Amino acid sequence: MGGNPTGTIKRERSMVVINKGNGRQKSHPRTATVWTRLCEKIQSTPLAYKLSFFITALVVSCMMLLGIIIVGQQTGQLREQIGEQGHTLVQLMAQSAREPLLADDKLALDTITGSFSNNGSVLGTAIVALNGDIISKAGVLHEERNLLTHKFIKNVVGESDTTITWKWQPLTGLRKQNVMSFIQPVTFQSITAGYALVSFSQSGMEQSTRQAVQAISGATLLMIALSIGMSFVLGRRITQPIDKLVEASRAIGNGEYTIRFKDRRKDELGLLMQAFNEMAEGMLEKSQVKNALSRYVSPGVARQILSNLDNVGLSGKQIEGSVLFADITGFTQISEQIEPKALVDMLNRYFTLMTCACSINHGIVDKYMGDGAMLVFGAPEADADHAFHAVSCALLIQRLVAQENLQREAQGLMPVNLRIGINTGSMLAGNMGSCDRMEYTVVGDTVNLASRLCGITNGGQIVISREMYMRADINNRVLAGEYQSIRLRGISKPVSTYLVEHLTADYQELVDRQFEEITRSEMDEPHEA
């Protein structure tokens, strides 16, 4: 109680702050949260329910407006009819009461008031003196003991209004009634001798109004029921195709391009379904082209081509990358000893192993060349660790080939040895060839040296250049020994090379894990020898 300032109440739990001192009241986050949830709830409501609600609201609004107009017109017409009838009767009554009123002939006045009160809608008639005393009366309205009636007559006598609406309370204890009274002075030669009074009950008009309201209310309820049913059916008919389109869009997003709409509609939804089918057909064709293209070029190159179809042309750019050449030693001798089909199966098998090792080390297969392959790392997508990935790929290929040879020897087949040369450095990468026939590849001295290194290597060996081995990202992770120096045309000094043995202990686990992953996938998908 003593901690808060005077006139300030705080409730931390509900985030409410009421400041009585300056009369301001701050809104709290709870209100905003409730409003946000309400908006989200409305947005998530099915379209059929929204459509049904709006159609029903429109029908109700139209029926209410129509009812107000009809009731107003009917009430006005009844009021005009009562007014015309009342003015006519009171004028006739005033004219008939002139002479009897001047002659003080009460019997004649009673006859006049009694004759005019025989109308079914007239509650009462009266001849009133100038001071408000009732001289003659007829009907149920002007009761002797009804003080309210006498008080009303005294108040209205002499007023300029000829039509007055007021409430009459019967002595029988019934509820009050709305009464419309018409007053006409009884004059003779410009002398006012008294007043003629005719009072009509508005119960008939009120009953007609109630009946009209009841009829309109019943019609409104019927229209609401019909509109809810019809709008819901209509909404479902409209939203069902939309729901199918939403489901189909989700399927397209999940890669299911074979989904199609078989409905043949001629409205806007039919055009939308047709457009969706054409879109799905185009995406299916693009997916098929991408899958087929990925079989001829690497997935990275395929993605690059498909993402830039408008600008496919001859081009190239200088990059830093690594190139790996691998081929089979003694391939000519092997090809002479086995059947062509067995030779093709053998090549495909070893190419498959090289492709798996290349892909898992972020490289691409540039091309297959007879019994060999050219692998590129760092292109077309940049790779900061391309040199190490090339060496890891070579060691993984070496291990996969060793395992394959064990299986071939167990089947009585000739083992196969691969020789691998790797180099890293600057090279030109891009689409090479002609406008009619091109391929993505890399060229340059770095590529030529990698090819020469593969040529001087014996079966089962991996050779890299000295410049590559002296890189910080290779020297600290790869164990290699000096191999031999070679002379190249156009280069005065011999090129030193190193023979790769294996990775350091910290990184050897990488090759082991990759080997187990490929072996596991090979077991799941058996291959033919």
PALUM-116066 format. One line per 8 residues: number of its first residue (from 1); their letters; for each residue x, y, z of C-alpha. Coordinates in nm, 4 decimals. Last residue first. Layout:
BEGIN
NUM) a) X/Y/Z  ... $
END
This chain:
BEGIN
529) aehpedme) 2.9951/-5.7316/-6.1486  2.6316/-5.6360/-6.1208  2.5405/-5.3955/-5.8469  2.3429/-5.4321/-5.5259  2.1611/-5.1169/-5.4051  2.1372/-5.1223/-5.0234  2.4830/-5.2771/-4.9993  2.6265/-5.0062/-5.2234 $
521) srtieefq) 2.4660/-4.7411/-5.0028  2.6431/-4.8896/-4.7009  2.9734/-4.9024/-4.8872  2.9374/-4.5379/-4.9873  2.8728/-4.4309/-4.6275  3.1469/-4.6535/-4.4866  3.4033/-4.5087/-4.7285  3.2967/-4.1530/-4.6460 $
513) rdvleqyd) 3.3415/-4.2220/-4.2745  3.6835/-4.3739/-4.3262  3.7901/-4.0836/-4.5490  3.6924/-3.8324/-4.2805  3.8550/-4.0393/-4.0024  4.1871/-3.9879/-4.1772  4.1632/-3.6176/-4.0934  4.3108/-3.5977/-3.7409 $
505) atlhevly) 4.5449/-3.8926/-3.8050  4.7103/-3.7202/-4.0999  4.5952/-3.8141/-4.4454  4.7466/-4.0898/-4.6571  5.0434/-4.1773/-4.8801  5.0513/-3.9087/-5.1493  5.3564/-3.9261/-5.3777  5.5112/-3.5840/-5.4328 $
497) tsvpksig) 5.6250/-3.4132/-5.7515  5.8987/-3.1702/-5.8516  5.8685/-2.9960/-6.1887  6.1965/-2.9582/-6.3787  6.3135/-2.6056/-6.4613  6.3074/-2.4689/-6.8152  5.9339/-2.4910/-6.8764  5.8123/-2.4730/-7.2387 $
489) rlrisqye) 5.7839/-2.8496/-7.2734  5.7682/-3.0150/-6.9351  6.0466/-3.1827/-6.7448  5.9643/-3.4212/-6.4646  6.0978/-3.4552/-6.1135  6.0337/-3.7612/-5.9043  5.8500/-3.8784/-5.5922  5.9087/-3.6825/-5.2752 $
481) galvrnni) 5.6944/-3.8145/-4.9907  5.3392/-3.7397/-4.8837  5.1346/-3.7073/-4.5627  4.8346/-3.4769/-4.6044  4.6715/-3.2524/-4.3408  4.9285/-2.9860/-4.2539  5.0871/-2.9750/-4.5998  4.7516/-2.9554/-4.7760 $
473) darmymer) 4.5772/-2.6443/-4.6324  4.9127/-2.4675/-4.5964  4.9994/-2.5228/-4.9633  5.3401/-2.6870/-5.0050  5.1837/-3.0066/-5.1455  5.0197/-2.8165/-5.4305  5.3392/-2.6408/-5.5318  5.5262/-2.9742/-5.5166 $
465) siviqggn) 5.2849/-3.1295/-5.7661  5.0603/-3.4214/-5.6760  5.0874/-3.7973/-5.7378  4.8490/-4.0703/-5.6235  4.9589/-4.4318/-5.6771  4.7665/-4.7577/-5.7319  4.9113/-4.8166/-6.0787  5.2239/-4.6135/-6.1529 $
457) tigclrsa) 5.2167/-4.2398/-6.2054  5.3979/-4.0629/-6.4905  5.0808/-4.0148/-6.6987  4.8656/-3.8916/-6.4076  5.1202/-3.6169/-6.3448  5.0992/-3.5188/-6.7121  4.7193/-3.4780/-6.6867  4.7539/-3.2667/-6.3715 $
449) lnvtdgvv) 5.0125/-3.0524/-6.5515  4.7755/-2.9888/-6.8405  4.4960/-2.8820/-6.6023  4.7191/-2.6327/-6.4211  4.8480/-2.5037/-6.7537  4.4972/-2.4103/-6.8608  4.1516/-2.5486/-6.9318  3.8326/-2.6174/-6.7337 $
441) tyemrdcs) 3.5083/-2.7665/-6.8631  3.1405/-2.6974/-6.9341  3.0464/-2.8313/-7.2727  2.9573/-2.6867/-7.6101  2.8054/-2.7897/-7.9408  2.6120/-2.5539/-8.1684  2.7673/-2.2250/-8.0533  3.1081/-2.3906/-8.0498 $
433) gmngalms) 3.3298/-2.5438/-7.7828  3.3871/-2.4295/-7.4248  3.1369/-2.3236/-7.1609  3.3264/-2.2045/-6.8534  3.6357/-2.2432/-6.6376  3.9853/-2.0990/-6.7027  4.2476/-2.2169/-6.4550  4.4524/-2.0954/-6.1575 $
425) gtnigirl) 4.5989/-2.3516/-5.9222  4.5719/-2.7112/-5.8116  4.7135/-3.0383/-5.9425  4.6218/-3.4026/-5.9036  4.7394/-3.7201/-6.0810  4.5812/-4.0601/-6.0202  4.6707/-4.4125/-6.1306  4.4088/-4.6828/-6.1096 $
417) nvpmlgqa) 4.4686/-5.0565/-6.0803  4.2240/-5.3256/-6.1902  4.2045/-5.6831/-6.0664  4.1353/-5.9671/-6.3142  3.8350/-6.1822/-6.2292  3.8246/-6.5121/-6.0400  3.5169/-6.4158/-5.8397  3.7203/-6.3721/-5.5174 $
409) erqlneqa) 3.9696/-6.1708/-5.7245  3.6890/-5.9393/-5.8368  3.5685/-5.8899/-5.4780  3.9187/-5.8030/-5.3576  3.9577/-5.5691/-5.6558  3.6448/-5.3827/-5.5551  3.7849/-5.3279/-5.2053  4.1093/-5.1874/-5.3462 $
401) vlrqilla) 3.9128/-4.9701/-5.5904  3.7119/-4.8203/-5.3034  4.0314/-4.7436/-5.1090  4.2019/-4.5712/-5.4008  3.8898/-4.3789/-5.4848  3.8737/-4.2566/-5.1219  4.2392/-4.1505/-5.1351  4.1755/-3.9592/-5.4592 $
393) csvahfah) 3.8620/-3.7928/-5.3209  4.0463/-3.6816/-5.0075  4.3201/-3.5308/-5.2297  4.0624/-3.3396/-5.4378  3.8758/-3.2279/-5.1240  4.2014/-3.0925/-4.9795  4.2623/-2.8807/-5.2908  3.9007/-2.7565/-5.3134 $
385) dadaepag) 3.8892/-2.6174/-4.9582  3.7574/-2.2685/-5.0487  3.4979/-2.4176/-5.2828  3.3336/-2.1990/-5.5484  3.0477/-2.3521/-5.7480  3.1242/-2.4288/-6.1151  3.3887/-2.5201/-6.0134  3.6022/-2.5608/-5.7006 $
377) fvlmagdg) 3.6915/-2.9256/-5.7612  3.7128/-3.0838/-6.1072  3.7287/-3.4539/-6.1987  3.8643/-3.5922/-6.5264  3.8022/-3.9597/-6.5933  3.9883/-4.2520/-6.7485  3.9333/-4.5674/-6.9522  3.8065/-4.3837/-7.2575 $
369) mykdvigh) 3.7834/-4.0225/-7.1445  3.4975/-3.9590/-6.9027  3.4274/-3.5900/-6.8518  3.4103/-3.3047/-6.6029  3.2873/-3.5166/-6.3147  3.2089/-3.2675/-6.0401  3.3538/-3.2170/-5.6923  3.2042/-3.1620/-5.3479 $
361) niscactm) 3.3881/-3.4518/-5.1773  3.0803/-3.6820/-5.1641  3.0276/-3.6202/-5.5361  3.3807/-3.7157/-5.6363  3.3843/-4.0384/-5.4339  3.0468/-4.1399/-5.5791  3.1600/-4.0542/-5.9336  3.4831/-4.2514/-5.8937 $
353) ltfyrnlm) 3.2904/-4.5583/-5.7736  3.0454/-4.5304/-6.0626  3.3322/-4.4933/-6.3121  3.4772/-4.8126/-6.1696  3.1509/-5.0026/-6.2271  3.0889/-4.8500/-6.5668  3.4362/-4.9543/-6.6806  3.3826/-5.3124/-6.5590 $
345) dvlakpei) 3.0411/-5.3404/-6.7202  3.1828/-5.2114/-7.0494  3.4677/-5.4632/-7.0358  3.2285/-5.7467/-6.9508  3.0200/-5.6516/-7.2541  3.3293/-5.6328/-7.4749  3.4568/-5.9780/-7.3655  3.7768/-6.0021/-7.1672 $
337) qesiqtfg) 4.1465/-6.0553/-7.2476  4.2171/-5.7899/-7.5107  4.0558/-5.5140/-7.3026  4.2823/-5.5978/-7.0078  4.5988/-5.5593/-7.2159  4.4843/-5.2248/-7.3503  4.3848/-5.1073/-7.0016  4.7298/-5.1631/-6.8604 $
329) tidaflvs) 4.6871/-4.8904/-6.5998  4.3359/-4.7604/-6.5590  4.2848/-4.3836/-6.5574  4.2510/-4.0964/-6.3119  4.2937/-3.7218/-6.3603  4.2115/-3.4827/-6.0740  4.1844/-3.1059/-6.1164  4.1878/-2.8393/-5.8440 $
321) geiqkgsl) 4.0460/-2.4874/-5.8424  4.1155/-2.1147/-5.8412  3.9084/-1.9402/-6.1058  3.9469/-1.7391/-6.4263  3.6252/-1.6976/-6.6186  3.4714/-1.8447/-6.9300  3.1922/-1.7990/-7.1800  3.0273/-1.9586/-7.4800 $
313) gvndlnsl) 2.6547/-1.9358/-7.4451  2.3542/-2.0054/-7.2233  2.2065/-1.6672/-7.1324  1.8311/-1.7301/-7.1431  1.8583/-2.0722/-6.9778  2.0266/-1.9340/-6.6658  1.8865/-2.1427/-6.3787  1.8692/-2.4533/-6.5959 $
305) iqravgps) 2.2359/-2.4264/-6.7012  2.3662/-2.3616/-6.3497  2.1576/-2.6440/-6.2042  2.2907/-2.8841/-6.4684  2.6487/-2.7717/-6.4000  2.6029/-2.8463/-6.0309  2.4328/-3.1790/-6.1027  2.7309/-3.2896/-6.3155 $
297) vyrslank) 2.6789/-3.3377/-6.6865  2.5301/-3.6224/-6.8892  2.3196/-3.7910/-6.6220  2.2315/-3.4555/-6.4666  2.0817/-3.3531/-6.8024  1.8317/-3.6409/-6.7828  1.7278/-3.5453/-6.4304  1.7078/-3.1767/-6.5234 $
289) vqskelmg) 1.5128/-3.2526/-6.8415  1.2716/-3.4674/-6.6438  1.2292/-3.1944/-6.3826  1.1759/-2.9330/-6.6549  0.9197/-3.1573/-6.8237  0.7410/-3.2095/-6.4930  0.7507/-2.8353/-6.4231  0.5968/-2.7641/-6.7638 $
281) eamenfaq) 0.3246/-3.0242/-6.7113  0.2518/-2.8825/-6.3652  0.2200/-2.5320/-6.5140  -0.0083/-2.6581/-6.7911  -0.2241/-2.8392/-6.5355  -0.2369/-2.5248/-6.3199  -0.3425/-2.3144/-6.6202  -0.6221/-2.5620/-6.6897 $
273) mllgledk) -0.7284/-2.5521/-6.3262  -0.7325/-2.1702/-6.3325  -0.9369/-2.1701/-6.6532  -1.1827/-2.4108/-6.4911  -1.1968/-2.1897/-6.1828  -1.2828/-1.8935/-6.4069  -1.5771/-2.0789/-6.5596  -1.5911/-2.3442/-6.8293 $
265) rrdkfrit) -1.5213/-2.6457/-6.6092  -1.3744/-2.9747/-6.7265  -1.2572/-3.1537/-6.4123  -0.9607/-3.3889/-6.4668  -0.7120/-3.1851/-6.2647  -0.3545/-3.3166/-6.2778  -0.0855/-3.4374/-6.0335  0.2301/-3.5725/-6.2028 $
257) yegngiar) 0.4602/-3.2998/-6.0695  0.4869/-3.4391/-5.7165  0.7968/-3.2436/-5.6044  0.6813/-3.1513/-5.2534  0.5886/-2.7992/-5.3672  0.3817/-2.9520/-5.6457  0.1956/-3.1565/-5.3827  0.1355/-2.8406/-5.1798 $
249) saevlkdi) 0.0013/-2.6692/-5.4908  -0.2251/-2.9687/-5.5583  -0.3664/-2.9485/-5.2063  -0.4326/-2.5757/-5.2496  -0.5894/-2.6326/-5.5933  -0.8102/-2.9055/-5.4501  -0.9200/-2.6686/-5.1741  -0.9987/-2.4074/-5.4413 $
241) pqtirrgl) -1.1984/-2.6647/-5.6357  -1.3955/-2.7412/-5.3163  -1.4307/-2.3711/-5.2313  -1.6846/-2.2804/-5.4979  -1.9146/-2.5768/-5.4506  -1.8699/-2.5528/-5.0756  -1.9629/-2.1853/-5.0841  -2.2681/-2.2524/-5.2983 $
233) vfsmgisl) -2.3846/-2.5230/-5.0616  -2.3138/-2.2972/-4.7636  -2.4789/-2.0022/-4.9364  -2.7884/-2.2089/-5.0174  -2.8248/-2.3434/-4.6655  -2.7555/-2.0135/-4.4918  -2.9695/-1.8251/-4.7432  -3.2626/-2.0623/-4.6946 $
225) aimlltag) -3.2474/-2.0343/-4.3158  -3.2051/-1.6565/-4.3338  -3.4886/-1.6280/-4.5874  -3.7159/-1.8232/-4.3558  -3.6146/-1.6058/-4.0613  -3.6739/-1.2939/-4.2704  -4.0127/-1.4176/-4.3895  -4.1127/-1.4804/-4.0302 $
217) siaqvaqr) -3.9847/-1.1380/-3.9273  -4.1692/-0.9760/-4.2188  -4.4917/-1.1485/-4.1224  -4.4422/-1.0601/-3.7573  -4.3633/-0.6980/-3.8417  -4.6713/-0.6775/-4.0666  -4.8857/-0.8337/-3.7958  -4.7463/-0.5926/-3.5409 $
209) tsqemgsq) -4.8172/-0.2973/-3.7698  -5.1724/-0.4180/-3.8313  -5.2179/-0.4546/-3.4552  -5.0799/-0.1056/-3.3990  -5.3181/0.0395/-3.6567  -5.6080/-0.1421/-3.5009  -5.4971/-0.0371/-3.1527  -5.4841/0.3275/-3.2599 $
201) sfsvlayg) -5.8206/0.4011/-3.0943  -6.0134/0.7001/-3.2255  -6.1404/0.9995/-3.0280  -6.4004/1.2533/-3.1538  -6.4437/1.5877/-2.9743  -6.6819/1.8735/-3.0657  -6.6085/2.2030/-2.8933  -6.8142/2.4851/-2.7458 $
193) atisqftv) -7.0112/2.7963/-2.8297  -6.7521/2.9666/-3.0425  -6.9034/3.2806/-3.2069  -6.8048/3.3556/-3.5652  -7.1690/3.3367/-3.6765  -7.2212/3.0057/-3.4948  -6.9190/2.8061/-3.4033  -6.8669/2.4579/-3.2602 $
185) pqifsmvn) -6.4854/2.4285/-3.2451  -6.3372/2.1020/-3.3860  -6.1182/1.8631/-3.1900  -5.9790/1.5290/-3.3173  -5.8408/1.2771/-3.0701  -5.5886/0.9989/-3.1458  -5.5621/0.7412/-2.8688  -5.2741/0.5091/-2.7788 $
177) qkrlgtlp) -5.4017/0.2542/-2.5316  -5.3011/0.1874/-2.1740  -5.3138/-0.1665/-2.0441  -5.6387/-0.3031/-1.9060  -5.7338/-0.2271/-1.5481  -6.1069/-0.1865/-1.6110  -6.0770/0.1884/-1.5469  -5.9276/0.2318/-1.8960 $
169) qwkwtitt) -5.5976/0.4315/-1.9178  -5.5849/0.6473/-2.2297  -5.2524/0.7594/-2.3809  -5.2317/1.0694/-2.6041  -5.2311/1.1806/-2.9665  -5.3758/1.5240/-3.0490  -5.5326/1.6517/-3.3705  -5.6974/1.9976/-3.4000 $
161) dsegvvnk) -5.4015/2.1831/-3.2543  -5.4785/2.5474/-3.1719  -5.5550/2.4785/-2.8090  -5.8892/2.5895/-2.6600  -5.9740/2.2571/-2.5058  -5.6615/2.0459/-2.4855  -5.5942/2.0739/-2.1138  -5.9557/2.0427/-1.9943 $
153) ifkhtlln) -6.0044/1.7315/-2.2100  -5.6864/1.5665/-2.0771  -5.7888/1.6287/-1.7170  -6.1307/1.4763/-1.7804  -5.9729/1.1643/-1.9347  -5.7145/1.1231/-1.6593  -5.9819/1.1682/-1.3932  -6.1707/0.8648/-1.5152 $
145) reehlvga) -6.4712/0.8662/-1.2826  -6.7335/0.9711/-1.5346  -6.5912/0.7718/-1.8245  -6.5157/0.9557/-2.1438  -6.3547/0.6773/-2.3493  -6.6196/0.4106/-2.3436  -6.8612/0.5684/-2.5925  -7.0938/0.8702/-2.5734 $
137) ksiidgnl) -7.0711/1.2198/-2.4253  -7.2712/1.5366/-2.3719  -7.1938/1.8580/-2.1838  -6.8414/1.7656/-2.0780  -6.6885/2.0547/-1.8849  -6.3784/2.2028/-2.0462  -6.4469/2.5707/-1.9715  -6.5690/2.6357/-2.3276 $
129) aviatglv) -6.8167/2.3504/-2.3043  -6.7443/2.0081/-2.4444  -6.9571/1.7949/-2.6751  -6.8210/1.4417/-2.6647  -6.7438/1.1336/-2.8738  -6.5846/0.8058/-2.7731  -6.3710/0.5088/-2.8670  -6.4358/0.5349/-3.2416 $
121) sgnnsfsg) -6.2962/0.2388/-3.4439  -6.6308/0.0552/-3.4746  -6.8342/0.3651/-3.5633  -7.1448/0.3944/-3.3370  -6.9910/0.6928/-3.1598  -7.1271/0.9423/-3.4164  -7.4896/0.8481/-3.3455  -7.4417/0.8633/-2.9683 $
113) titdlalk) -7.2791/1.2068/-2.9810  -7.5683/1.3442/-3.1932  -7.8414/1.1833/-2.9879  -7.6828/1.3067/-2.6670  -7.6714/1.6575/-2.8180  -8.0408/1.6372/-2.9067  -8.1270/1.5346/-2.5549  -7.9040/1.8057/-2.4105 $
105) ddallper) -8.0890/2.0876/-2.5925  -7.8995/2.3862/-2.4589  -8.0456/2.5949/-2.7420  -7.6983/2.7102/-2.8444  -7.5679/2.3521/-2.8192  -7.8701/2.2085/-3.0018  -7.8260/2.4670/-3.2813  -7.4589/2.4113/-3.3439 $
97) asqamlqv) -7.4304/2.0380/-3.2694  -7.4823/1.9076/-3.6265  -7.2038/2.1298/-3.7662  -6.9623/2.0196/-3.4976  -7.0463/1.6521/-3.5537  -6.9953/1.6853/-3.9275  -6.6562/1.8488/-3.8687  -6.5637/1.5867/-3.6082 $
89) lthgqegi) -6.6563/1.3025/-3.8443  -6.4648/1.4373/-4.1429  -6.1552/1.5237/-3.9398  -6.1551/1.1769/-3.7823  -6.2005/0.9884/-4.1110  -5.9216/1.1807/-4.2832  -5.6919/1.1386/-3.9842  -5.7706/0.7702/-3.9419 $
81) qerlqgtq) -5.6940/0.7114/-4.3124  -5.3724/0.9175/-4.2910  -5.2574/0.7207/-3.9874  -5.3326/0.3941/-4.1657  -5.1294/0.5064/-4.4687  -4.8383/0.6204/-4.2533  -4.8346/0.2957/-4.0600  -4.8361/0.0939/-4.3840 $
73) qgviiigl) -4.5551/0.3034/-4.5364  -4.3416/0.2770/-4.2249  -4.4052/-0.0941/-4.1906  -4.3107/-0.1527/-4.5557  -3.9954/0.0639/-4.5407  -3.8774/-0.0826/-4.2109  -3.9471/-0.4338/-4.3372  -3.7494/-0.3739/-4.6603 $
65) lmmcsvvl) -3.4522/-0.2434/-4.4601  -3.4722/-0.5407/-4.2264  -3.5030/-0.7818/-4.5196  -3.2031/-0.6263/-4.6972  -2.9882/-0.6355/-4.3836  -3.0862/-0.9957/-4.3077  -3.0113/-1.1047/-4.6655  -2.6713/-0.9292/-4.6629 $
57) atiffslk) -2.5796/-1.0796/-4.3250  -2.6768/-1.4233/-4.4542  -2.4650/-1.3759/-4.7677  -2.1723/-1.2566/-4.5559  -2.1977/-1.5473/-4.3112  -2.2347/-1.8118/-4.5823  -1.9327/-1.6727/-4.7696  -1.7224/-1.6749/-4.4540 $
49) yalptsqi) -1.8318/-2.0296/-4.3721  -1.7461/-2.1506/-4.7238  -1.4096/-1.9692/-4.7100  -1.2976/-2.1735/-4.4118  -1.2032/-1.9678/-4.1034  -0.8249/-1.9193/-4.0772  -0.8469/-1.5441/-4.1416  -1.1185/-1.5043/-3.8789 $
41) keclrtwv) -0.9121/-1.6918/-3.6205  -0.6030/-1.4856/-3.7073  -0.8039/-1.1665/-3.6601  -0.9363/-1.2915/-3.3264  -0.5869/-1.3899/-3.2155  -0.4574/-1.0433/-3.3000  -0.7476/-0.8786/-3.1142  -0.6827/-1.0932/-2.8078 $
33) tatrphsk) -0.3120/-1.0073/-2.8209  -0.3798/-0.6360/-2.8611  -0.6111/-0.6431/-2.5608  -0.3523/-0.8352/-2.3564  -0.0810/-0.5835/-2.4462  -0.2384/-0.3149/-2.2261  -0.4221/0.0019/-2.3166  -0.3311/0.3033/-2.1067 $
25) qrgngkni) -0.5916/0.4895/-1.9076  -0.5505/0.8618/-1.8581  -0.7354/1.0641/-1.5909  -0.4234/1.2538/-1.4788  -0.4145/1.1334/-1.1179  -0.6211/0.8236/-1.1648  -0.3542/0.6356/-1.3623  -0.4645/0.2801/-1.4357 $
17) vvmsrerk) -0.1957/0.0350/-1.5613  -0.2913/-0.3213/-1.6594  -0.0155/-0.5758/-1.7519  -0.2344/-0.8637/-1.6256  0.0266/-1.0063/-1.3886  0.1884/-0.6724/-1.3029  -0.1196/-0.5150/-1.1512  -0.0547/-0.1465/-1.0921 $
9) itgtpngg) -0.2743/0.1155/-0.9201  -0.1822/0.4842/-0.9192  -0.3726/0.7628/-0.7332  -0.1003/0.8241/-0.4787  0.2329/0.6698/-0.5682  0.2784/0.2980/-0.5055  0.4902/0.1494/-0.2266  0.2783/0.2392/0.0763 $
1) m) 0.0000/0.0000/0.0000 $
END
